[in-house]
Amino acid sequence: MTVSPKTERALRDAMERLLAGAPERTDGKLTKNNLCREAQVSRATMNRAADVLAEWDSRVGTSPADLREQERDAELTELRSKLRKSRDQYRQLQDQVDAAATVIMTLLSENAALREHADSRSAAVVPLPLGRAQATQE
């Protein structure tokens, strides 16, 4: 079974629009569902147009719209990879900041304890006992 010349023309025109990336009635994705919607024919009618579908299958991988879609997919993959790396780097840097904050708080605590200890001692100077070597020299 075949389709009428009018239907075949509608399917071919729709195919050209989709492959050129200039759809009028669909989102532009290169699917057979979009082909029949773009041509405004039913899926069953489109399925009877074997010649048009064979041409569609052979041209879909090399169309400008498909190439743009492949470039977009490659760019998305690259951006996702960069985002994943950035998140990993962020986590590493946050771990370093957390570790530094812990060390700083420990040092502040030790410093405060040392100041308190120094303040609690008397300011009197206590002479040190002379050692044997110094006592014999005098």
DSSP file with accessible surface (Angstrom, degrees, kcal/mol):
  #  RESIDUE AA STRUCTURE BP1 BP2  ACC     N-H-->O    O-->H-N    N-H-->O    O-->H-N    TCO  KAPPA ALPHA  PHI   PSI    X-CA   Y-CA   Z-CA
    1    1 A M              0   0  195      0, 0.0    49,-0.3     0, 0.0     2,-0.2   0.000 360.0 360.0 360.0 142.7    0.0    0.0    0.0
    2    2 A T        -     0   0  121     47,-0.1     2,-0.2    48,-0.1    47,-0.2  -0.694 360.0-110.6-124.9 179.8    1.2    3.5   -0.8
    3    3 A V        -     0   0   19     -2,-0.2    43,-0.0    45,-0.2    42,-0.0  -0.674  38.8 -88.7-110.3 167.2    0.0    7.0    0.0
    4    4 A S     >  -     0   0   57     -2,-0.2     4,-2.7     1,-0.1     5,-0.2  -0.281  37.8-111.9 -70.7 158.0   -1.5    9.6   -2.2
    5    5 A P  H  > S+     0   0  111      0, 0.0     4,-2.6     0, 0.0     5,-0.2   0.879 119.2  55.3 -58.0 -35.8    0.9   12.1   -4.0
    6    6 A K  H  > S+     0   0  176      2,-0.2     4,-2.2     1,-0.2     5,-0.1   0.932 110.1  44.6 -63.8 -44.3   -0.5   14.9   -1.8
    7    7 A T  H  > S+     0   0   28      2,-0.2     4,-2.7     1,-0.2     5,-0.2   0.910 112.6  51.4 -67.1 -42.0    0.3   13.0    1.4
    8    8 A E  H  X S+     0   0   63     -4,-2.7     4,-2.7     1,-0.2     5,-0.2   0.924 110.3  49.5 -61.4 -41.9    3.8   12.0    0.1
    9    9 A R  H  X S+     0   0  133     -4,-2.6     4,-2.8    -5,-0.2     5,-0.2   0.922 110.4  50.7 -62.6 -42.0    4.5   15.7   -0.7
   10   10 A A  H  X S+     0   0   30     -4,-2.2     4,-2.4     1,-0.2    -2,-0.2   0.921 112.3  47.1 -62.9 -41.4    3.3   16.7    2.8
   11   11 A L  H  X S+     0   0    0     -4,-2.7     4,-2.6     2,-0.2    -2,-0.2   0.919 113.3  47.6 -67.1 -42.5    5.6   14.1    4.4
   12   12 A R  H  X S+     0   0   43     -4,-2.7     4,-2.4     2,-0.2    -2,-0.2   0.911 112.8  48.6 -66.6 -40.5    8.6   15.1    2.2
   13   13 A D  H  X S+     0   0   62     -4,-2.8     4,-2.3     2,-0.2    -1,-0.2   0.920 112.7  48.4 -63.5 -42.9    8.0   18.8    3.0
   14   14 A A  H  X S+     0   0    0     -4,-2.4     4,-2.7    -5,-0.2     5,-0.2   0.907 110.4  52.2 -62.8 -40.8    7.8   18.0    6.7
   15   15 A M  H  X S+     0   0    0     -4,-2.6     4,-3.0     1,-0.2     5,-0.3   0.933 109.2  49.5 -61.3 -44.7   11.0   16.0    6.4
   16   16 A E  H  X S+     0   0   83     -4,-2.4     4,-1.9     1,-0.2    -1,-0.2   0.912 111.5  48.6 -61.8 -43.6   12.8   18.8    4.8
   17   17 A R  H  X>S+     0   0   49     -4,-2.3     5,-3.0     2,-0.2     4,-0.5   0.936 114.6  45.0 -62.6 -46.0   11.7   21.3    7.4
   18   18 A L  H ><5S+     0   0    0     -4,-2.7     3,-1.0     1,-0.2    -2,-0.2   0.926 114.1  48.2 -64.2 -44.9   12.7   19.0   10.3
   19   19 A L  H 3<5S+     0   0    4     -4,-3.0    46,-1.7     1,-0.3    47,-0.3   0.817 111.4  50.9 -67.8 -27.3   16.0   18.1    8.8
   20   20 A A  H 3<5S-     0   0   58     -4,-1.9    -1,-0.3    -5,-0.3    -2,-0.2   0.553 115.7-116.3 -84.1  -8.6   16.8   21.7    8.1
   21   21 A G  T <<5S+     0   0   33     -3,-1.0    -3,-0.2    -4,-0.5    -2,-0.1   0.784  84.2 113.2  79.4  26.5   16.0   22.6   11.7
   22   22 A A      < +     0   0   57     -5,-3.0    -4,-0.2    -6,-0.2    -3,-0.1  -0.463  41.3 172.5-128.1  61.4   13.0   24.8   10.8
   23   23 A P        -     0   0   42      0, 0.0    -9,-0.0     0, 0.0    15,-0.0  -0.330  19.4-167.7 -71.4 154.1    9.9   23.0   12.1
   24   24 A E  S    S+     0   0  128    -10,-0.1   -10,-0.0    14,-0.0    14,-0.0   0.648  84.0  20.8-109.2 -26.5    6.5   24.7   12.0
   25   25 A R  S    S+     0   0  110      9,-0.1     2,-0.2     0, 0.0    14,-0.0   0.402 116.3  50.1-127.4  -0.1    4.3   22.4   14.2
   26   26 A T  S    S-     0   0   21     12,-0.0     8,-0.0     9,-0.0     9,-0.0  -0.751  87.5 -98.3-132.6-179.3    6.7   20.4   16.4
   27   27 A D        -     0   0  102     -2,-0.2     7,-0.0     2,-0.1    -1,-0.0   0.506  62.0-112.4 -81.3  -5.4    9.6   20.9   18.8
   28   28 A G        +     0   0   15      1,-0.3    -7,-0.1     3,-0.1     2,-0.1   0.406  64.8 147.5  93.9  -3.8   12.1   19.9   16.0
   29   29 A K        -     0   0  118      1,-0.1     2,-2.0    -8,-0.0    -1,-0.3  -0.413  56.9-116.8 -65.9 143.6   13.3   16.6   17.4
   30   30 A L        +     0   0   23     -2,-0.1     2,-0.3     4,-0.1    -1,-0.1  -0.511  66.7 129.7 -87.0  75.2   14.1   14.2   14.6
   31   31 A T     >  -     0   0   60     -2,-2.0     4,-1.8     1,-0.1    -3,-0.1  -0.894  67.1-123.1-123.4 155.9   11.6   11.5   15.4
   32   32 A K  H  > S+     0   0   62     -2,-0.3     4,-2.3     1,-0.2     5,-0.2   0.849 113.6  59.9 -66.5 -31.1    9.1    9.8   13.2
   33   33 A N  H  > S+     0   0   79      1,-0.2     4,-2.0     2,-0.2    -1,-0.2   0.920 106.9  45.8 -61.5 -42.1    6.3   10.9   15.6
   34   34 A N  H  > S+     0   0    6      2,-0.2     4,-3.1     1,-0.2    -1,-0.2   0.848 107.6  59.3 -68.0 -33.3    7.3   14.5   14.8
   35   35 A L  H  X S+     0   0    0     -4,-1.8     4,-2.1     2,-0.2    -2,-0.2   0.953 108.9  42.1 -60.7 -48.3    7.5   13.7   11.1
   36   36 A C  H  X>S+     0   0    5     -4,-2.3     5,-2.5     1,-0.2     4,-0.7   0.899 116.9  48.3 -69.4 -35.3    3.8   12.7   11.0
   37   37 A R  H ><5S+     0   0  118     -4,-2.0     3,-0.5    -5,-0.2    -2,-0.2   0.909 111.0  50.3 -68.5 -40.8    2.8   15.6   13.2
   38   38 A E  H 3<5S+     0   0    0     -4,-3.1    -2,-0.2     1,-0.2    -1,-0.2   0.879 114.8  43.9 -63.4 -36.6    4.8   18.1   11.1
   39   39 A A  H 3<5S-     0   0   10     -4,-2.1    -1,-0.2    -5,-0.2    -2,-0.2   0.558 109.3-128.1 -83.0  -9.0    3.1   16.7    8.0
   40   40 A Q  T <<5 +     0   0  135     -4,-0.7     2,-0.3    -3,-0.5    -3,-0.2   0.915  67.1 122.3  58.4  46.4   -0.3   16.6    9.7
   41   41 A V      < -     0   0   30     -5,-2.5    -1,-0.2    -6,-0.1    -2,-0.1  -0.912  67.1 -96.1-128.4 162.0   -1.0   13.0    8.8
   42   42 A S     >  -     0   0   62     -2,-0.3     4,-2.4     1,-0.1     5,-0.2  -0.318  30.5-115.6 -74.6 161.0   -1.7   10.1   11.1
   43   43 A R  H  > S+     0   0  110      1,-0.2     4,-2.6     2,-0.2     5,-0.2   0.900 117.4  53.9 -62.3 -39.7    1.0    7.7   12.1
   44   44 A A  H  > S+     0   0   57      2,-0.2     4,-0.9     1,-0.2    -1,-0.2   0.911 108.9  48.2 -62.6 -41.9   -0.7    4.9   10.2
   45   45 A T  H >> S+     0   0   27      1,-0.2     3,-0.8     2,-0.2     4,-0.5   0.933 111.8  49.6 -64.5 -44.4   -0.7    6.9    7.0
   46   46 A M  H >< S+     0   0    0     -4,-2.4     3,-1.7     1,-0.2     7,-0.2   0.908 104.7  58.7 -60.9 -40.6    2.9    7.8    7.5
   47   47 A N  H 3< S+     0   0   82     -4,-2.6    -1,-0.2     1,-0.3    -2,-0.2   0.761  99.6  58.2 -63.7 -22.2    3.8    4.1    8.0
   48   48 A R  H << S+     0   0   95     -4,-0.9     2,-1.6    -3,-0.8    -1,-0.3   0.648  86.0  82.7 -80.6 -13.3    2.4    3.3    4.6
   49   49 A A    <X  +     0   0    6     -3,-1.7     4,-2.5    -4,-0.5     5,-0.2  -0.524  55.7 165.3 -90.2  71.6    4.8    5.7    2.9
   50   50 A A  H  > S+     0   0   65     -2,-1.6     4,-2.4   -49,-0.3    -1,-0.2   0.866  70.5  52.7 -60.3 -39.3    7.7    3.3    2.8
   51   51 A D  H  > S+     0   0  117     -3,-0.2     4,-2.1     2,-0.2    -1,-0.2   0.917 110.7  47.1 -64.1 -42.9    9.8    5.3    0.4
   52   52 A V  H  > S+     0   0    1      1,-0.2     4,-2.7     2,-0.2    -2,-0.2   0.930 112.8  49.2 -65.5 -42.8    9.6    8.4    2.5
   53   53 A L  H  X S+     0   0   20     -4,-2.5     4,-2.7    -7,-0.2    -2,-0.2   0.882 109.3  52.0 -65.9 -37.1   10.4    6.5    5.7
   54   54 A A  H  X S+     0   0   60     -4,-2.4     4,-1.9    -5,-0.2    -1,-0.2   0.923 112.1  46.2 -64.5 -41.9   13.4    4.8    4.0
   55   55 A E  H  X S+     0   0   56     -4,-2.1     4,-2.1     2,-0.2    -2,-0.2   0.910 110.9  53.5 -65.6 -41.2   14.7    8.2    3.0
   56   56 A W  H  X S+     0   0    7     -4,-2.7     4,-2.2     1,-0.2    -2,-0.2   0.949 109.0  48.6 -56.7 -49.5   14.0    9.6    6.5
   57   57 A D  H  X S+     0   0   93     -4,-2.7     4,-0.5     1,-0.2    -1,-0.2   0.873 113.1  47.4 -60.6 -38.2   16.1    6.8    8.0
   58   58 A S  H  < S+     0   0   84     -4,-1.9    -1,-0.2    -5,-0.2    -2,-0.2   0.814 119.1  38.5 -75.5 -27.9   19.0    7.4    5.6
   59   59 A R  H >X S+     0   0   72     -4,-2.1     3,-1.3    -3,-0.2     4,-0.6   0.694  93.0  82.2 -96.6 -19.3   19.1   11.2    6.1
   60   60 A V  H >< S+     0   0   34     -4,-2.2     3,-0.8     1,-0.3     6,-0.2   0.870  90.7  51.7 -58.7 -39.0   18.4   11.6    9.8
   61   61 A G  T 3< S+     0   0   41     -4,-0.5    -1,-0.3     1,-0.2    -2,-0.1   0.671 115.2  40.7 -74.1 -14.4   22.0   10.9   10.9
   62   62 A T  T <4 S+     0   0  105     -3,-1.3    -1,-0.2    -4,-0.1    -2,-0.2   0.309  85.1 118.3-117.7   9.6   23.5   13.5    8.5
   63   63 A S  S <X S-     0   0    6     -3,-0.8     4,-2.5    -4,-0.6     5,-0.2  -0.374  72.1-119.6 -77.3 155.0   21.1   16.4    8.7
   64   64 A P  H  > S+     0   0   69      0, 0.0     4,-2.5     0, 0.0     5,-0.2   0.891 116.1  53.6 -57.9 -38.3   22.1   19.8   10.0
   65   65 A A  H  > S+     0   0   11    -46,-1.7     4,-2.2     1,-0.2     5,-0.1   0.914 109.7  47.3 -65.0 -39.8   19.6   19.6   12.8
   66   66 A D  H  > S+     0   0   21    -47,-0.3     4,-2.7     2,-0.2    -1,-0.2   0.900 110.7  51.7 -68.4 -38.7   21.0   16.2   13.8
   67   67 A L  H  X S+     0   0   79     -4,-2.5     4,-2.5     2,-0.2    -2,-0.2   0.916 110.3  48.7 -64.0 -40.7   24.5   17.6   13.7
   68   68 A R  H  X S+     0   0  119     -4,-2.5     4,-2.6     2,-0.2    -1,-0.2   0.905 111.3  50.8 -62.8 -40.4   23.5   20.5   15.9
   69   69 A E  H  X S+     0   0   53     -4,-2.2     4,-2.6     2,-0.2    -2,-0.2   0.915 110.3  48.7 -64.4 -41.1   21.8   18.1   18.3
   70   70 A Q  H  X S+     0   0   99     -4,-2.7     4,-2.4     2,-0.2    -2,-0.2   0.910 112.0  49.0 -65.2 -41.3   25.0   16.0   18.4
   71   71 A E  H  X S+     0   0  133     -4,-2.5     4,-2.5     2,-0.2    -2,-0.2   0.919 111.7  49.3 -63.8 -41.9   27.1   19.1   19.1
   72   72 A R  H  X S+     0   0  124     -4,-2.6     4,-2.8     2,-0.2    -2,-0.2   0.923 111.0  49.6 -63.4 -42.9   24.7   20.2   21.9
   73   73 A D  H  X S+     0   0   71     -4,-2.6     4,-2.4     2,-0.2    -1,-0.2   0.905 111.2  49.3 -63.1 -41.2   24.8   16.7   23.4
   74   74 A A  H  X S+     0   0   60     -4,-2.4     4,-2.4     2,-0.2    -1,-0.2   0.914 111.8  48.8 -64.3 -40.9   28.6   16.8   23.3
   75   75 A E  H  X S+     0   0  115     -4,-2.5     4,-2.8     2,-0.2    -2,-0.2   0.919 110.6  50.6 -65.7 -41.2   28.7   20.2   25.0
   76   76 A L  H  X S+     0   0   65     -4,-2.8     4,-2.6     2,-0.2    -2,-0.2   0.914 109.8  50.6 -62.0 -42.0   26.2   19.1   27.6
   77   77 A T  H  X S+     0   0   91     -4,-2.4     4,-2.1     2,-0.2    -2,-0.2   0.929 112.1  47.1 -61.4 -44.0   28.4   16.1   28.4
   78   78 A E  H  X S+     0   0  102     -4,-2.4     4,-2.5     2,-0.2    -2,-0.2   0.921 112.6  49.0 -64.4 -42.8   31.5   18.3   28.7
   79   79 A L  H  X S+     0   0   86     -4,-2.8     4,-2.6     1,-0.2    -2,-0.2   0.894 109.9  51.6 -65.7 -38.3   29.7   20.8   30.9
   80   80 A R  H  X S+     0   0  150     -4,-2.6     4,-2.4     2,-0.2    -1,-0.2   0.903 110.0  49.9 -64.1 -40.0   28.4   18.0   33.2
   81   81 A S  H  X S+     0   0   39     -4,-2.1     4,-2.4     2,-0.2    -2,-0.2   0.927 111.5  48.0 -63.2 -44.6   31.9   16.7   33.5
   82   82 A K  H  X S+     0   0  112     -4,-2.5     4,-2.6     1,-0.2    -2,-0.2   0.900 111.4  51.0 -62.9 -40.6   33.2   20.2   34.4
   83   83 A L  H  X S+     0   0   83     -4,-2.6     4,-2.5     2,-0.2    -1,-0.2   0.919 109.2  50.4 -63.3 -43.0   30.4   20.6   36.9
   84   84 A R  H  X S+     0   0  147     -4,-2.4     4,-2.3     1,-0.2    -2,-0.2   0.934 112.3  47.3 -61.1 -43.5   31.3   17.3   38.6
   85   85 A K  H  X S+     0   0  142     -4,-2.4     4,-2.6     1,-0.2    -2,-0.2   0.905 111.2  51.4 -64.7 -41.1   34.9   18.2   38.8
   86   86 A S  H  X S+     0   0   66     -4,-2.6     4,-2.7     2,-0.2    -1,-0.2   0.903 109.7  49.7 -63.6 -40.6   34.0   21.6   40.2
   87   87 A R  H  X S+     0   0  140     -4,-2.5     4,-2.4     2,-0.2    -1,-0.2   0.909 110.9  49.5 -64.9 -40.8   31.8   20.0   42.9
   88   88 A D  H  X S+     0   0   77     -4,-2.3     4,-2.2     2,-0.2    -2,-0.2   0.926 112.3  47.7 -62.9 -43.4   34.6   17.6   43.8
   89   89 A Q  H  X S+     0   0  114     -4,-2.6     4,-2.7     1,-0.2     5,-0.2   0.910 109.9  53.2 -64.4 -40.3   37.1   20.5   44.1
   90   90 A Y  H  X S+     0   0  147     -4,-2.7     4,-2.8     1,-0.2    -1,-0.2   0.926 108.8  49.5 -59.5 -45.8   34.6   22.5   46.2
   91   91 A R  H  X S+     0   0  135     -4,-2.4     4,-2.3     2,-0.2    -1,-0.2   0.916 111.5  49.0 -61.2 -42.5   34.2   19.5   48.6
   92   92 A Q  H  X S+     0   0  123     -4,-2.2     4,-2.1     2,-0.2    -2,-0.2   0.933 113.2  46.4 -63.1 -45.2   38.0   19.2   48.9
   93   93 A L  H  X S+     0   0   87     -4,-2.7     4,-2.5     2,-0.2    -2,-0.2   0.900 111.0  52.1 -65.3 -38.5   38.4   22.9   49.6
   94   94 A Q  H  X S+     0   0   68     -4,-2.8     4,-2.7    -5,-0.2    -1,-0.2   0.906 108.1  52.0 -64.8 -38.5   35.6   22.9   52.1
   95   95 A D  H  X S+     0   0  107     -4,-2.3     4,-2.4     1,-0.2    -1,-0.2   0.909 110.2  49.0 -62.4 -40.5   37.3   20.0   53.9
   96   96 A Q  H  X S+     0   0  129     -4,-2.1     4,-2.7     2,-0.2    -2,-0.2   0.912 111.2  49.2 -65.4 -42.0   40.5   22.0   54.0
   97   97 A V  H  X S+     0   0   86     -4,-2.5     4,-2.6     2,-0.2    -2,-0.2   0.924 111.7  49.4 -63.1 -43.1   38.6   25.1   55.4
   98   98 A D  H  X S+     0   0   78     -4,-2.7     4,-2.0     2,-0.2    -2,-0.2   0.913 112.0  48.1 -62.7 -42.2   36.9   23.0   58.0
   99   99 A A  H  X S+     0   0   55     -4,-2.4     4,-2.3     2,-0.2    -2,-0.2   0.919 112.0  49.3 -64.6 -42.1   40.3   21.4   59.1
  100  100 A A  H  X S+     0   0   50     -4,-2.7     4,-2.8     1,-0.2    -2,-0.2   0.908 109.3  52.3 -64.6 -39.9   41.9   24.9   59.2
  101  101 A A  H  X S+     0   0   47     -4,-2.6     4,-2.5     2,-0.2    -1,-0.2   0.901 108.9  50.6 -63.4 -38.8   39.0   26.2   61.3
  102  102 A T  H  X S+     0   0   91     -4,-2.0     4,-2.2     2,-0.2    -2,-0.2   0.934 111.9  46.8 -64.2 -44.8   39.4   23.3   63.8
  103  103 A V  H  X S+     0   0   85     -4,-2.3     4,-2.7     2,-0.2    -2,-0.2   0.923 112.1  50.8 -63.4 -43.2   43.2   24.0   64.1
  104  104 A I  H  X S+     0   0   95     -4,-2.8     4,-2.8     1,-0.2    -2,-0.2   0.928 110.2  49.1 -61.4 -44.7   42.6   27.7   64.6
  105  105 A M  H  X S+     0   0  122     -4,-2.5     4,-2.3     2,-0.2    -1,-0.2   0.906 111.5  49.9 -64.1 -38.6   40.0   27.1   67.3
  106  106 A T  H  X S+     0   0   70     -4,-2.2     4,-2.7     2,-0.2    -2,-0.2   0.938 112.2  47.3 -64.2 -45.0   42.4   24.7   69.1
  107  107 A L  H  X S+     0   0   99     -4,-2.7     4,-2.8     2,-0.2    -2,-0.2   0.899 111.4  50.9 -64.7 -40.0   45.3   27.2   68.9
  108  108 A L  H  X S+     0   0  100     -4,-2.8     4,-2.5    -5,-0.2    -1,-0.2   0.918 111.4  48.3 -62.2 -41.9   43.0   30.0   70.2
  109  109 A S  H  X S+     0   0   82     -4,-2.3     4,-2.3     2,-0.2    -2,-0.2   0.929 113.7  45.9 -64.3 -45.4   41.9   27.8   73.1
  110  110 A E  H  X S+     0   0  108     -4,-2.7     4,-2.6     2,-0.2    -2,-0.2   0.910 112.4  51.7 -63.7 -40.8   45.5   26.9   73.9
  111  111 A N  H  X S+     0   0   69     -4,-2.8     4,-2.5     2,-0.2    -2,-0.2   0.923 109.8  48.7 -62.6 -44.2   46.6   30.5   73.6
  112  112 A A  H  X S+     0   0   57     -4,-2.5     4,-2.5     1,-0.2    -1,-0.2   0.912 111.4  50.3 -63.0 -41.2   43.8   31.6   76.0
  113  113 A A  H  X S+     0   0   56     -4,-2.3     4,-2.5     1,-0.2    -2,-0.2   0.910 110.9  48.8 -64.3 -41.5   44.8   28.9   78.5
  114  114 A L  H  X S+     0   0  117     -4,-2.6     4,-2.8     2,-0.2    -2,-0.2   0.906 111.6  49.3 -65.8 -40.0   48.5   30.0   78.3
  115  115 A R  H  X S+     0   0  158     -4,-2.5     4,-2.6     2,-0.2    -2,-0.2   0.918 111.7  49.0 -63.9 -42.1   47.5   33.7   78.8
  116  116 A E  H  X S+     0   0  146     -4,-2.5     4,-1.7     2,-0.2    -2,-0.2   0.921 112.5  47.9 -63.0 -41.7   45.4   32.7   81.8
  117  117 A H  H  X S+     0   0  107     -4,-2.5     4,-0.9     1,-0.2    -2,-0.2   0.919 112.6  48.5 -65.3 -42.2   48.2   30.7   83.2
  118  118 A A  H  < S+     0   0   62     -4,-2.8     3,-0.4     1,-0.2    -2,-0.2   0.884 111.8  49.9 -66.5 -37.1   50.7   33.5   82.7
  119  119 A D  H  < S+     0   0  137     -4,-2.6    -1,-0.2     1,-0.2    -2,-0.2   0.821 106.5  55.6 -71.3 -29.5   48.3   36.1   84.3
  120  120 A S  H  < S+     0   0   90     -4,-1.7    -1,-0.2    -5,-0.2    -2,-0.2   0.705  92.4  85.0 -79.4 -18.3   47.8   33.9   87.3
  121  121 A R  S  < S-     0   0  169     -4,-0.9     2,-0.1    -3,-0.4    -3,-0.0  -0.516  89.4-103.1 -79.7 153.9   51.5   33.6   88.2
  122  122 A S        -     0   0   96     -2,-0.2    -1,-0.1     1,-0.1    -2,-0.1  -0.372  17.6-130.9 -75.1 157.3   53.1   36.3   90.2
  123  123 A A        +     0   0  105     -4,-0.1     2,-0.1    -2,-0.1    -1,-0.1   0.342  67.4 123.2 -88.8   5.2   55.3   38.8   88.5
  124  124 A A        -     0   0   69      1,-0.1     2,-0.5     2,-0.0    -2,-0.0  -0.448  63.2-126.0 -70.8 142.9   58.1   38.4   91.0
  125  125 A V        -     0   0  137     -2,-0.1    -1,-0.1     0, 0.0    -2,-0.1  -0.757  20.9-156.8 -89.3 127.7   61.5   37.4   89.6
  126  126 A V        -     0   0  113     -2,-0.5     2,-0.1     0, 0.0    -2,-0.0  -0.914  16.0-128.6-107.1 122.1   62.8   34.3   91.3
  127  127 A P        -     0   0  112      0, 0.0     3,-0.0     0, 0.0     0, 0.0  -0.421  20.5-126.6 -70.1 145.4   66.6   33.8   91.2
  128  128 A L        -     0   0  152     -2,-0.1     2,-0.1     1,-0.1     3,-0.1  -0.678  28.2-105.9 -88.2 144.3   67.8   30.6   89.9
  129  129 A P        -     0   0  121      0, 0.0     2,-0.2     0, 0.0    -1,-0.1  -0.413  39.9-107.6 -68.3 146.2   70.3   28.6   92.0
  130  130 A L        -     0   0  100      1,-0.1     2,-0.1    -2,-0.1     0, 0.0  -0.497  31.4-126.1 -73.9 142.8   73.8   28.7   90.7
  131  131 A G     >  -     0   0   41     -2,-0.2     4,-2.1     1,-0.1     5,-0.2  -0.293  26.7-102.1 -80.9 170.0   75.1   25.6   89.2
  132  132 A R  H  > S+     0   0  223      1,-0.2     4,-2.0     2,-0.2     5,-0.2   0.897 119.6  55.6 -60.3 -42.8   78.4   23.9   90.4
  133  133 A A  H  > S+     0   0   68      1,-0.2     4,-1.0     2,-0.2    -1,-0.2   0.918 111.4  43.0 -63.2 -39.7   80.4   25.2   87.5
  134  134 A Q  H  > S+     0   0  105      1,-0.2     4,-1.0     2,-0.2    -1,-0.2   0.881 111.1  55.2 -73.2 -37.0   79.5   28.8   88.2
  135  135 A A  H  < S+     0   0   58     -4,-2.1     3,-0.2     1,-0.2    -2,-0.2   0.878 108.0  48.7 -66.5 -34.3   80.0   28.4   92.0
  136  136 A T  H  < S+     0   0  116     -4,-2.0    -1,-0.2     1,-0.2    -2,-0.2   0.785 106.1  57.8 -77.9 -23.9   83.5   27.1   91.6
  137  137 A Q  H  <        0   0  158     -4,-1.0    -1,-0.2    -5,-0.2    -2,-0.2   0.773 360.0 360.0 -76.4 -24.5   84.5   29.9   89.2
  138  138 A E     <        0   0  174     -4,-1.0    -3,-0.1    -3,-0.2    -4,-0.0   0.135 360.0 360.0 -84.2 360.0   83.6   32.6   91.7
